[in-house]
Amino acid sequence: MVEHYIEHKEQNRNLTIWGFLCIHYQGQEVFDADHEKDMKLPFKSYTSICSVVFYPLVQEYQTIQKINYTYKKENLQNYSFLYSSIFLSSIWQPPKNC
């Protein structure tokens, strides 16, 4: 690209880099004497900007194992209460006036 710019710069001393890019990348394609060199510039043809990459995706799957459990029903009749009901009932007394 630099070599091609230098060739154009020798033909036109007032040509800037921006002007060079506008000539080659903006607007209609010009079929002049250096058209073959113009087409070798990067991103000038569609084959230079298009690339296809095939990357197979590998996915790992984890299976969830079912856990079999049985509900054990305990007999609650054997439950013993450690506190006296008298003690618990004393908590719920109305306030006393002094």
ABEGO torsion letter per residue (X at the ends): XAAAAAAAAAABAABBAAAAAAAAABEBBBBBAAAAAAAABBGABAAAABBBBBBBBBBBBBBBBBBBBBBBBBBAAABBBABBAAAAAAAABBBBBX
